[in-house]
Structures are given as C-alpha cells and as structure tokens.
C-alpha cells in the first residue's frame, strides 16, 4: 500500500510549526496588495512556507470578490427593506386574505362592494 504524501502546497519548514497557508497568504497580500502570485510564493518561501501559485491566485481573487460582495449585500439589504415598506409583517393579513375573509362574512357581496 502506498504511503500518503503531503501535497507541495501543504509543506512547511521543519523549523517552523505548521501554519495556516491561506492566512499566511492573506497576511502577505494585505501588506502587499499589488504583488503577483509568484512574488508571494517567493516571499513566503523565504519565510519557510511553501505554497502553490494557484493557491495564491485563488486567495487573491477571493479577497477582491469579498470586497465586492459586501457592497452588493448592503445594496440588496437596502432594496429589500425599501420593498418591505407597507407590507404586513409575517403572520399578518395581506389584501387577498382580507378579501377572502370579507367574502366569508358577506357571501352575497358583489365585486364593487368588496
């Protein structure tokens, strides 16, 4: 049976304890936001943390996407709140239900009366 091996991106130096690779990348990118993935790999390798350029690119892309999503979520919350104005609260009676209730109480009512 073959012995399981660690992937190249999960290796760390034996001198340093294992670190969270993604967090190491985020920390470096927060200090150097315009650096390219190969620059990040080289800088982290000097610190004893081996990461793959693909992982760096993925983390960098997700950091940019996270900033856009937070702005989009704020807009969406404001839009939903604006649409909810004038609506009955959950469990309340909406207009359709009010018509049904009126028709039960007044079975002979005409459309103009409702």
C-alpha positions as YAML, in Angstrom:
chain: A
units: angstrom
residues:
- id: 1
  name: UNK
  ca: [0.00, 0.00, 0.00]
- id: 2
  name: UNK
  ca: [1.37, 3.42, -0.94]
- id: 3
  name: UNK
  ca: [2.25, 5.84, 1.80]
- id: 4
  name: UNK
  ca: [0.13, 9.04, 1.66]
- id: 5
  name: UNK
  ca: [2.18, 12.12, 0.89]
- id: 6
  name: UNK
  ca: [1.55, 15.75, 1.55]
- id: 7
  name: UNK
  ca: [0.94, 17.95, -1.44]
- id: 8
  name: UNK
  ca: [3.59, 20.52, -2.27]
- id: 9
  name: UNK
  ca: [1.28, 23.35, -1.19]
- id: 10
  name: UNK
  ca: [0.84, 21.85, 2.29]
- id: 11
  name: UNK
  ca: [4.56, 21.58, 3.13]
- id: 12
  name: UNK
  ca: [6.17, 23.83, 5.71]
- id: 13
  name: UNK
  ca: [9.67, 24.12, 7.05]
- id: 14
  name: UNK
  ca: [10.62, 21.73, 9.83]
- id: 15
  name: UNK
  ca: [11.96, 24.70, 11.82]
- id: 16
  name: UNK
  ca: [8.60, 26.44, 11.94]
- id: 17
  name: UNK
  ca: [5.38, 24.88, 13.21]
- id: 18
  name: UNK
  ca: [2.70, 24.27, 10.56]
- id: 19
  name: UNK
  ca: [0.75, 27.41, 9.72]
- id: 20
  name: UNK
  ca: [-2.49, 28.12, 8.01]
- id: 21
  name: UNK
  ca: [-1.32, 28.64, 4.44]
- id: 22
  name: UNK
  ca: [-4.32, 30.68, 3.38]
- id: 23
  name: UNK
  ca: [-3.94, 33.00, 6.35]
- id: 24
  name: UNK
  ca: [-0.23, 33.45, 5.59]
- id: 25
  name: UNK
  ca: [-1.14, 34.43, 2.03]
- id: 26
  name: UNK
  ca: [-3.87, 36.84, 3.22]
- id: 27
  name: UNK
  ca: [-1.46, 38.47, 5.66]
- id: 28
  name: UNK
  ca: [1.15, 38.99, 2.94]
- id: 29
  name: UNK
  ca: [-1.41, 40.28, 0.44]
- id: 30
  name: UNK
  ca: [-2.86, 42.73, 2.95]
- id: 31
  name: UNK
  ca: [0.61, 44.29, 3.24]
- id: 32
  name: UNK
  ca: [1.43, 43.97, -0.48]
- id: 33
  name: UNK
  ca: [-1.88, 44.09, -2.39]
- id: 34
  name: UNK
  ca: [-0.38, 44.59, -5.87]
- id: 35
  name: UNK
  ca: [2.10, 41.71, -5.75]
- id: 36
  name: UNK
  ca: [1.83, 38.88, -8.27]
- id: 37
  name: UNK
  ca: [1.30, 35.26, -7.15]
- id: 38
  name: UNK
  ca: [4.88, 34.25, -7.99]
- id: 39
  name: UNK
  ca: [6.18, 37.14, -5.84]
- id: 40
  name: UNK
  ca: [4.03, 35.98, -2.93]
- id: 41
  name: UNK
  ca: [5.28, 32.40, -3.35]
- id: 42
  name: UNK
  ca: [8.91, 33.61, -3.31]
- id: 43
  name: UNK
  ca: [8.39, 35.81, -0.24]
- id: 44
  name: UNK
  ca: [6.62, 33.09, 1.72]
- id: 45
  name: UNK
  ca: [9.24, 30.54, 0.68]
- id: 46
  name: UNK
  ca: [11.88, 32.82, 2.23]
- id: 47
  name: UNK
  ca: [9.88, 32.61, 5.47]
- id: 48
  name: UNK
  ca: [9.77, 28.81, 5.21]
- id: 49
  name: UNK
  ca: [6.19, 28.45, 4.00]
- id: 50
  name: UNK
  ca: [5.77, 26.61, 0.71]
- id: 51
  name: UNK
  ca: [2.62, 27.45, -1.22]
- id: 52
  name: UNK
  ca: [1.50, 26.91, -4.80]
- id: 53
  name: UNK
  ca: [0.98, 29.90, -7.12]
- id: 54
  name: UNK
  ca: [-2.53, 28.64, -7.88]
- id: 55
  name: UNK
  ca: [-3.50, 28.84, -4.22]
- id: 56
  name: UNK
  ca: [-2.14, 32.39, -4.03]
- id: 57
  name: UNK
  ca: [-4.17, 33.39, -7.10]
- id: 58
  name: UNK
  ca: [-7.29, 31.81, -5.66]
- id: 59
  name: UNK
  ca: [-6.91, 33.62, -2.33]
- id: 60
  name: UNK
  ca: [-6.14, 36.93, -4.04]
- id: 61
  name: UNK
  ca: [-9.21, 36.60, -6.27]
- id: 62
  name: UNK
  ca: [-11.45, 35.69, -3.34]
- id: 63
  name: UNK
  ca: [-10.22, 38.71, -1.36]
- id: 64
  name: UNK
  ca: [-11.24, 41.02, -4.23]
- id: 65
  name: UNK
  ca: [-14.55, 39.22, -4.62]
- id: 66
  name: UNK
  ca: [-15.28, 39.52, -0.90]
- id: 67
  name: UNK
  ca: [-14.97, 43.30, -1.06]
- id: 68
  name: UNK
  ca: [-17.41, 43.47, -3.96]
- id: 69
  name: UNK
  ca: [-19.87, 41.10, -2.30]
- id: 70
  name: UNK
  ca: [-20.06, 43.10, 0.91]
- id: 71
  name: UNK
  ca: [-21.01, 46.23, -1.05]
- id: 72
  name: UNK
  ca: [-23.55, 44.27, -3.08]
- id: 73
  name: UNK
  ca: [-25.09, 42.77, 0.04]
- id: 74
  name: UNK
  ca: [-25.55, 46.21, 1.59]
- id: 75
  name: UNK
  ca: [-27.38, 47.41, -1.53]
- id: 76
  name: UNK
  ca: [-29.54, 44.29, -1.55]
- id: 77
  name: UNK
  ca: [-30.47, 44.75, 2.13]
- id: 78
  name: UNK
  ca: [-31.47, 48.36, 1.46]
- id: 79
  name: UNK
  ca: [-33.56, 47.32, -1.55]
- id: 80
  name: UNK
  ca: [-35.35, 44.57, 0.38]
- id: 81
  name: UNK
  ca: [-36.05, 46.97, 3.24]
- id: 82
  name: UNK
  ca: [-37.47, 49.54, 0.83]
- id: 83
  name: UNK
  ca: [-39.73, 46.95, -0.81]
- id: 84
  name: UNK
  ca: [-40.97, 45.74, 2.58]
- id: 85
  name: UNK
  ca: [-42.43, 49.14, 3.47]
- id: 86
  name: UNK
  ca: [-46.23, 48.87, 3.54]
- id: 87
  name: UNK
  ca: [-46.29, 45.10, 3.61]
- id: 88
  name: UNK
  ca: [-47.88, 43.30, 6.53]
- id: 89
  name: UNK
  ca: [-45.49, 41.63, 8.94]
- id: 90
  name: UNK
  ca: [-45.06, 37.89, 8.86]
- id: 91
  name: UNK
  ca: [-48.23, 36.24, 10.09]
- id: 92
  name: UNK
  ca: [-50.31, 39.34, 9.31]
- id: 93
  name: UNK
  ca: [-53.24, 39.55, 6.91]
- id: 94
  name: UNK
  ca: [-52.50, 40.55, 3.33]
- id: 95
  name: UNK
  ca: [-55.06, 42.02, 0.92]
- id: 96
  name: UNK
  ca: [-56.01, 38.69, -0.67]
- id: 97
  name: UNK
  ca: [-56.71, 37.18, 2.71]
- id: 98
  name: UNK
  ca: [-58.72, 40.24, 3.71]
- id: 99
  name: UNK
  ca: [-60.92, 39.78, 0.60]
- id: 100
  name: UNK
  ca: [-61.43, 36.08, 1.40]
- id: 101
  name: UNK
  ca: [-62.42, 36.93, 4.96]
- id: 102
  name: UNK
  ca: [-64.90, 39.59, 3.75]
- id: 103
  name: UNK
  ca: [-66.43, 37.12, 1.28]
- id: 104
  name: UNK
  ca: [-66.92, 34.56, 4.06]
- id: 105
  name: UNK
  ca: [-68.72, 37.14, 6.17]
- id: 106
  name: UNK
  ca: [-70.73, 38.53, 3.21]
- id: 107
  name: UNK
  ca: [-71.38, 35.65, 0.77]
- id: 108
  name: UNK
  ca: [-73.69, 37.70, -1.48]
- id: 109
  name: UNK
  ca: [-71.29, 40.66, -1.88]
- id: 110
  name: UNK
  ca: [-70.68, 41.98, -5.41]
- id: 111
  name: UNK
  ca: [-67.21, 42.91, -6.72]
- id: 112
  name: UNK
  ca: [-67.90, 46.65, -6.37]
- id: 113
  name: UNK
  ca: [-68.83, 46.14, -2.71]
- id: 114
  name: UNK
  ca: [-65.66, 44.26, -1.97]
...
